[in-house]
Amino acid sequence: MKIIVAITGASGAIYARQTLELLIAHNEVEKIGLILSAHAEDVMRAEGVTLPHCERIERYALNDMWASPASGSARWDAMVVVPASMGTVGRIASGISSTLLERAADVMLKERRRLVMVVRESPYSLIHLRNLTTLTEAGAIILPASPGFYFRPRSIEELCLQVSQRAVEMCSIAIDHPEWGE
C-alpha cells in the first residue's frame, strides 16, 4: 500500500507522529508520502513533537505540484490529513488546490480513494459543519480527534493513540488493539 500523510498547522501533532509510527510498523505499507503545511513544523516544535524517520517515508514540498500525489495516475491508496485544520478542510471542501496537500486530497476524492480527515477543532461553527458535510458527501471520512475513555487510558499518549489507530484503520489497515467489550 501507498499512503499519504498530510500534517497541517492544527494543534495535535501527537496524532501525526503516532499515525506515522503505526504505518511504519506495518510491512504492507510500502511507501508513505509526507506533506506538511506551511505551519505544521511550527506547531510540532511548539508541542514538542518529532516525527519518526524511515526509508519508506518520502517527504514532498508543499509547493511541488509535479510530485506524484498530485496525479491520480500515481495510484496512492489512501490519504490521512492528521491533524486537519478547519482552514484546510474548507479549502479541500471548496475544491481549492493551491498546494500539494490540497491537490492530493482533491485527487483522492476525484479518484474515489480513501481520504481521512482527522479534524482537530472545537467547537464547530456552522461553516465548519457545512464543509465537513460537503467532504462527507464527496466521499471523505471525517474522524474528529475525540478520543474515548472506556479503555481507561493511563497517559496522554494512550488517550491519543485510540484516535491514531482509528485513522490508520480507516485506510484499511488492521490494527491490533482492544475491542469494545473485551
N, C-alpha and C positions, 0 to 999 in steps of 0.2 A: 504494500500500500504506500501511496504517497499522500502525505498530509501537510497542509499549510497551517501554520500557527501565526496569527497576527496579534500583535500586542499594541493596545492604544494607551493613551495617557490617563485613563481612568484609574482610580485607586484600586488596589487588589492585585498587584504584581505577583503575589504569592501564588495565585491561581495559574498564572502563566508559567511560572517555574515548575510547579507541580505537574501541570499538563505536559510540559516538555519531558520531564523525568519519566512520567508514565508511558509516553510514546516511545522514548528511548528504550525502555525496559521490554518492549515488545519487538521481537525479531521480524514479525510480519510487516512492521513499518520500516520500509527500506530507505525512505527519504522523507525529511522534514524540511519544508520551506519556511523560513522565518522572515517575517516582515514586521518592522517596528514603526509606529507612527512618529511624528516629529517630537512628541513629548513623552514617549514611553520610557526612554532612558532616564529622563529627569525624575519621573515618578519611581522607577525602580531604585534609583540612587536614594531618593528621599525615604523610601520604605525599607532600604537595606536588603534588597533582593538582587541576587546574582544568578544569571541563567546558566544552566549546565552547558558543557561543551561536549560535542560528539561529532565524529566524522560524518554522520548521516544528516547533520543539520547544515543546510546551505542558506546563508543569510542573503537577502535581496535588498537592494537600496530602494527606499520609498519612492524615488522618482524614476526608477528603471522600468519604463513601460515596455521594454523589449524582453524582460525576464519571462521565463516560462509560465508563471502563474497568471500572466496577462492574456493567455491564449487557451481557449477550450481544447485545442488540439494537443496540449501538453498532458491532458488526462490526469489531473490531480484528483484523488478520490474524495477528499473532504477538506473542509477548512473550518478552523475554530478561531473566532475572534475573542481573545481572553486576556484581560477584561475588555469589554466593549463599552466605549464611552457613548453617551447619547448623541454626541455630535457625529460620530462615525455611523451609528445606527441611522440617523437622519439622512446623512449623505448617501448611504447604501440604499435606503428605502426610496430615495428620490432618484436613484439611477445615476448619481454623480460619480464619475470615475476619474477624478483628477490626480489620484495617487495609485500606486501599485496595489496598496491594501484595498482600496475601494474597487478597483478594476478586477482584482482577483475574486472578491466577493460577488461582483456582478457576473463574472464568468461562471461561478458555481451555480448561481441562480438560473442563468440562461441555459446552462447545460444540464439542469435538473440534478445537480450533485449536492451532496450534504454540506450545508452551511450552518454552523452552530454559533450562536451569538450569546456569549456569557456576559450578560449586562450587569453593570455594577453602578446602580444609581438608586436613590430613594429620597423622597417619594417620586412617583412618576407624574409628570404633567399630562394633560390631555394630548399635547403634541407628541410626547414620548409614546403614549399608548397607541396613538394612531400610526406612528412609524413602526412600532413593534407589530401591530396588526397587519400593516402592509407587508412587512417582511415575512410574517407567518403565512399570509395568503400567497406570497411568491414562492414559498417552499422552505424557508429558513426555520430552524428550530431555535426558539428563544428559551434560554436557560438562565434565569435570574441567579445571581450569586447569593442564594438564600439557603445556607446550609441547615440541615436538620439536627436536632439534638437527641433523637431517640436512641442513638448508639452511644450516648454519653461520652462525647469526646473529652479527652483529658488535656488538650492543648489547642492553641490556635491552629497549629499545623494539622492536627487531626480533624478539627472542625472544617477547615478549608478543603481538606483532601476529599471530602464527600462530593463537593461541587466539581472539583477537578476530575475525579473518577467518572462522574456522570457526563462531563464534557467529552471525555475520551470514549466512553460507551456510545455516545451519540454518533461517533464516527464508525460504528460497527466493529469496535474492538472490545473483546471480552476482558473484563476487569475482575480479578478475584478479590472480593470483599464480602463482609457480612450482608446478608439479605434480611429484609423485614421479617420478623417472626423467629429468627434464629436465636 
